[in-house]
């Protein structure tokens, strides 16, 4: 996708609007940035690459990613190699990335007297996915859809809903016989923590608390295997955080990153918020 450099101090940028699109594509930008694709889902890795025309030893590129509502969801400082190239990877499964639409990557480089900036854009679907497979449970919250891998014996599952007020996932089932259901729940959708440590979920089957379930955590998911009896209709799993809330750790990490970038910007004269 095209990238548009904008810098008040750069006469090149001042005349850019007079160039035709064919002429523009032939220009060498003071700084450029792009992504490997135009659109991503919520379990993707975005590869960001860019180039600085005249690299300065020890000078880093400041990168900021904003969601469609203008909230900062990612910020970093990127090392520039001797050829002027820089690269980073961004994981979209962070609980900060909840808004669907067009995301914008801003990069800036140089001193205050010779500041160069550029942007590029990519899109993500609203909430979560656009559709789920037959091996996935469709969980909704408002107009957003999230897909949860699952398997069930002894009945069928007909969908699920997420609640921000109760921080829960409610699964609708039709249990023809005694059986069990296994749900591989992404942590970005529903999780249960005390501080930084995993905590147990509260599980209800037909509104009765169940202790006989297995919780198998991994880095990105919580896999729950829950037993049910014939005639069961509803399973409710209650945690401590649910999409689209910011997880406390994710918010803390972002806050620390922003403070670090602002500190460096103050020393170098870089603008943390580019002017356009």
C-alpha positions in Angstrom: 0.0 0.0 0.0 1.3 3.5 -0.6 2.9 5.4 2.2 2.8 9.1 2.6 5.7 11.0 4.2 4.7 14.3 5.9 7.3 16.6 7.5 6.9 20.4 7.9 10.7 20.7 7.8 11.1 18.8 4.6 10.7 20.8 1.3 10.3 17.4 -0.4 7.1 16.8 1.4 5.8 20.3 0.7 5.9 19.7 -3.0 4.6 16.1 -2.8 1.0 17.1 -3.4 1.9 18.5 -6.9 3.4 15.2 -8.1 1.3 12.7 -10.0 0.9 9.2 -8.6 3.3 7.8 -11.2 6.0 10.4 -10.4 5.4 9.9 -6.6 6.1 6.2 -6.9 9.5 6.9 -8.3 10.6 9.2 -5.5 12.9 8.0 -2.7 11.3 9.0 0.6 13.4 10.2 3.6 11.6 7.5 5.6 9.2 4.9 4.5 7.2 2.1 6.2 4.9 -0.7 5.0 3.3 -3.9 6.2 3.4 -7.4 4.6 -0.4 -7.4 4.1 -3.3 -5.0 3.9 -5.6 -6.9 6.3 -5.2 -9.2 9.3 -7.4 -11.2 11.7 -7.0 -11.3 15.5 -4.5 -14.2 15.5 -2.0 -12.7 13.1 1.6 -11.5 13.1 2.1 -8.1 11.3 5.5 -7.8 9.7 6.5 -4.1 9.6 9.4 -3.0 7.4 10.8 0.3 6.5 13.8 2.3 5.3 15.6 5.5 6.2 17.3 7.3 3.4 20.2 8.8 5.5 20.6 6.8 8.6 22.4 8.4 11.6 24.4 6.1 13.9 22.6 5.5 17.2 19.4 7.2 16.0 16.2 5.0 16.3 12.9 5.1 14.6 9.9 5.8 16.8 6.8 3.7 15.9 3.2 4.2 17.1 0.1 2.2 16.1 -3.3 3.7 16.5 -6.7 2.0 16.2 -9.7 3.4 14.3 -10.7 5.5 17.3 -7.3 7.1 17.7 -6.2 5.1 20.8 -2.6 4.0 20.9 -2.4 0.2 20.9 1.4 -0.3 20.2 4.5 1.8 20.6 8.2 0.9 20.1 11.6 2.2 19.2 13.2 0.4 16.2 16.9 -0.1 15.5 18.1 1.1 12.1 20.8 -1.0 10.5 23.8 0.4 8.5 21.7 0.1 5.2 19.0 2.2 6.7 16.5 -0.7 7.1 14.3 -1.4 10.1 11.8 -4.2 10.9 9.6 -5.4 13.7 6.7 -7.8 14.3 3.4 -7.1 16.0 1.0 -9.7 17.4 -2.7 -8.8 16.9 -4.0 -11.1 19.6 -3.3 -8.4 22.3 -6.4 -7.5 24.3 -5.7 -3.9 23.3 -6.6 -4.6 19.7 -10.4 -4.8 19.9 -11.8 -2.2 17.5 -12.5 -3.1 13.9 -11.5 -0.9 11.0 -8.4 0.9 9.7 -5.3 1.0 11.9 -2.5 3.4 11.3 1.2 3.0 11.8 3.2 6.2 12.3 7.0 6.3 12.2 9.3 9.3 12.7 13.1 9.7 12.5 15.7 12.5 12.9 16.2 15.5 15.0 13.7 18.3 15.5 15.4 20.4 12.8 15.2 17.6 10.3 12.3 15.4 11.4 10.9 12.9 8.8 7.7 11.0 9.2 5.6 8.5 7.3 2.4 6.4 7.8 0.9 3.3 6.5 -2.5 1.6 7.1 -4.0 -1.9 7.4 -7.5 -3.2 8.4 -8.8 -5.6 11.0 -12.4 -7.0 11.3 -14.7 -5.7 14.0 -14.5 -7.5 17.4 -13.0 -10.8 16.4 -13.7 -13.0 13.3 -16.1 -12.6 10.5 -17.2 -16.3 10.6 -16.4 -19.5 12.5 -15.7 -23.1 11.2 -17.8 -26.1 12.1 -15.2 -27.1 14.7 -15.5 -23.7 16.4 -18.1 -22.2 18.7 -19.5 -18.8 17.7 -19.3 -16.5 20.8 -20.8 -13.0 20.4 -20.6 -9.8 22.4 -22.7 -7.0 20.9 -22.0 -7.1 17.1 -18.6 -8.7 17.6 -17.9 -12.4 16.9 -15.2 -14.6 18.4 -14.4 -18.2 17.5 -13.6 -20.8 20.1 -12.2 -24.2 19.2 -14.3 -26.9 20.9 -15.4 -30.6 20.9 -18.4 -32.1 22.6 -19.6 -35.7 23.4 -23.1 -36.5 24.4 -24.8 -33.5 22.9 -24.5 -30.4 20.7 -23.5 -26.8 21.2 -25.6 -24.1 19.6 -23.7 -20.9 20.3 -22.4 -18.8 23.1 -22.4 -15.2 24.4 -19.8 -13.1 26.2 -20.7 -10.7 29.0 -18.6 -7.8 30.1 -20.7 -7.2 33.2 -20.3 -10.7 34.6 -16.9 -11.4 32.8 -18.4 -14.7 31.6 -18.9 -17.0 28.6 -22.3 -18.7 28.4 -22.5 -21.8 26.2 -25.9 -23.1 25.0 -26.0 -26.9 24.7 -28.5 -29.7 24.1 -27.3 -32.7 26.2 -29.0 -35.9 24.9 -26.8 -38.0 27.2 -24.2 -37.5 30.0 -21.1 -36.2 28.3 -18.4 -33.5 28.3 -17.4 -30.4 26.4 -13.8 -29.1 25.8 -13.4 -25.4 25.1 -10.0 -24.0 24.0 -10.6 -20.4 25.1 -8.2 -17.7 23.9 -6.9 -15.6 26.8 -7.6 -12.5 24.8 -11.3 -13.5 24.9 -11.8 -14.7 28.5 -9.2 -15.3 31.3 -9.1 -15.6 35.0 -6.1 -14.1 36.9 -5.1 -12.8 40.3 -2.4 -10.3 39.6 0.0 -12.0 37.1 -0.9 -15.5 38.2 -3.6 -17.7 36.7 -6.7 -18.1 38.9 -9.5 -20.7 38.7 -12.7 -20.2 36.7 -16.1 -20.5 38.3 -18.1 -23.0 36.2 -21.9 -23.4 36.4 -23.9 -26.1 34.6 -27.6 -25.2 34.6 -26.8 -22.6 37.3 -25.3 -25.1 39.6 -21.6 -24.7 40.5 -19.3 -27.5 39.2 -16.0 -28.4 40.7 -15.4 -31.5 38.4 -13.7 -29.8 35.5 -10.2 -29.7 34.1 -8.3 -26.5 33.3 -5.3 -26.8 31.1 -3.6 -23.4 30.6 -1.1 -22.5 27.8 0.6 -19.3 26.9 -2.3 -18.1 24.8 -5.3 -20.2 25.8 -7.2 -21.8 28.7 -8.6 -25.3 27.7 -11.5 -26.3 29.9 -13.1 -29.8 29.9 -16.4 -29.7 31.6 -18.7 -32.7 32.4 -22.5 -32.4 32.1 -25.6 -34.6 32.6 -28.3 -35.5 30.1 -30.8 -32.6 29.8 -28.3 -29.9 30.5 -28.9 -26.7 28.5 -26.4 -24.1 29.7 -22.8 -23.9 30.8 -21.5 -20.6 32.2 -17.8 -19.9 32.7 -16.9 -16.9 34.9 -13.4 -15.3 34.9 -11.8 -12.0 35.8 -11.3 -10.3 32.5 -13.2 -10.5 29.2 -12.8 -8.9 25.8 -12.9 -5.9 25.0 -11.4 -4.9 28.3 -7.7 -4.0 28.6 -5.9 -6.7 30.5 -4.0 -5.0 33.4 -0.7 -6.4 32.3 -1.1 -5.3 28.7 -2.1 -1.8 29.7 0.8 -1.6 32.1 3.3 -2.7 29.4 1.9 -0.1 27.0 2.1 2.7 29.6 5.8 1.9 30.4 6.6 1.9 26.7 4.9 5.2 26.1 6.8 6.8 29.1 10.1 5.5 27.6 9.4 6.9 24.2 8.4 10.3 25.6 11.6 10.4 27.6 13.7 9.7 24.5 11.7 12.1 22.4 12.4 14.9 25.0 16.2 14.3 24.6 16.2 14.1 20.8 13.6 16.7 20.0 11.4 14.1 18.3 7.6 14.8 18.4 5.8 11.9 20.0 2.6 12.9 18.2 3.4 13.8 14.6 1.7 16.9 13.2 -0.2 16.5 10.0 
